[in-house]
Amino acid sequence: MNDLASIPAPGATTQLSSDGAGVAEAARLIRAGACVAFPTETVYGLGADATDAEAVAGIFAAKARPRFNPLIAHLPDRAAAEAEGRFDAFALRLAEAFWPGPLTLVVPATGGTRVCDLARAGLPSVALRVPSNPLARDLLAAVGRPVAAPSANRSGRVSPTRADHVLADLDGRIAAVLDGGETPVGVESTVIACLSGPPRLLRPGGITRAAILSVLGTALDASAPDAAARPVGPGLLASHYAPRARLRLDATAIEPDEAVLLFGASRPAGIAQARAVLNLSPRGDLAEAAARLFAALRDLDAYGAATIAVSPIPADGLGEAILDRLGRAAAPR
């Protein structure tokens, strides 16, 4: 039962420090039914008690998020995750290799799962993750329950990699943000469904396809998903991660007054006409580019250009995750 008297009133988002007192207060708020943003190694998540449908509803309200899109339940360790979902041989292999870390596994929910129906979007499966960020794991251990935590931004907008990004979207809409500095990975977790048959890569992310294949020793399910079916994992909506500006991908020439997002040594024709220019990684490092992607989109959006032109980015390694996010950000809204 929520202790509503102990939750800050609407309009008062508290910024908590990363010390023991800050973690304890963040955990208390989550246990009381409030929404608290916290850092993981990927992006900041908007956490609420995954066992409490009323608390989970607060996430949807703060984000203005479609109810049919399931949420990731975060746990402090693998043992806690295995109490919520049924892991086949593939899921066990992936968990052993990549947890704690930027991997989400979608598995059948156990009969005794504590993750509520609303957090699972009414599905018989559950999305589980054990993050590697020490601050996140301290918080999860202190809460002592699964914590549902999508990215801490308005639905469809750019994901946050710093506490100030969270406040820019959600100040006054959530109880608190636990400030752990900038997140190092910068793109969300890789999502893999292990439901029946070969695993399916639902969303590329902080762990590359090559790393996954090297652990599985088998091909991923490459069949086309049912377009009419509800998403079984997070981050699968066609339009997502979007700034206010329209995105123009694979730009080799710049139109007047566009903002420009570069990668590597590329210098598109007409760049002198740009309103603003940022480079994800001047040295062409995909890991650096992934870590800077969402912050760069937010920074360019602040210049007020109608369009952000994005230079070509290679699709190998973490480039797959970067291009996935850019493609969803560029989709019709």
JOTA-V443483 format. One line per field, one symbol per residue. ss: DSSP state (A for helix, B for strand, O for the rest). psi: psi as a letter, one per 20 degrees, with the letter a starting at -180 (. if undefined). burial: + if it has 9 or more other C-alpha atoms within 8 Angstrom, else -. A space follows every 50 residues. Layout:
ss=???
psi=???
burial=???
//
This chain:
ss=OOOAAAOOOOOOOBBBOOOAAAAAAAAAAAAOOOOBBBBOOOOBBBBBBO OOAAAAAAAAAAAOOOOOOOOBBBOOOAAAAAOOBBOOAAAAAAAAAAOO OOBBBBBBBOOOOOOOOOOOOOOOBBBBBOOOOAAAAAAAAAAOOOBBBB BOOOOOBOOOOOAAAAAAAAOOOOOBBBOOOOOOOOOOOBBBBBOOOOOB BBBOOOOOAAAAAAAAOOOOOOOOOOOOOOOOOOOOOOOOOBOOOBBBOO OOBOOOOOBBBBOOOOOOBOAAAOOBBBBOOOOOOAAAAAAAAAAAAAAA AOOOOOBBBBOOOOOOOOAAAAAAAAAAAOOOO
psi=ppnhhjpqqqinopoqrjahhggghggggghijrppqqqaifrpqoqqoi iohgghhhghghilpphiorqpppqhrhghhiihqpoahgggggghhipq alppporpqqhjqiorhghjkjqjrppqqoqiphgghggghhgjqpopnr qmrqpirpqpjqhhgghhhjpiirgrpookaqphgiqrqppppngpbqqp ohpqcipqgghghhghjrqqojqpqohiqqpirqkjqgorkprhqqporl piqpqpjqqporpbjpnqqjhiiqhqpqphohjkohgggghighhggggh hiijqhpopprqpqjqcihggghgghghhiqq.
burial=------+--+-++--+++---+++++++++++++++++++++++++++++ +++-++++++-++-+---++++++++++-++++++++--++++++--+++ ++++++++++--+-+++++++---+++++++++-+++++++++-++++++ ++++--+++++++-+++--+++++++++++--+-+++++++++++--+++ ++++++++---++-++---++---------++++----+++++-++++++ +--++--+++++++---+-++-++++++++++-+++-+++++++++++-+ +-+-+-++++++----+++++++++++++++--
//
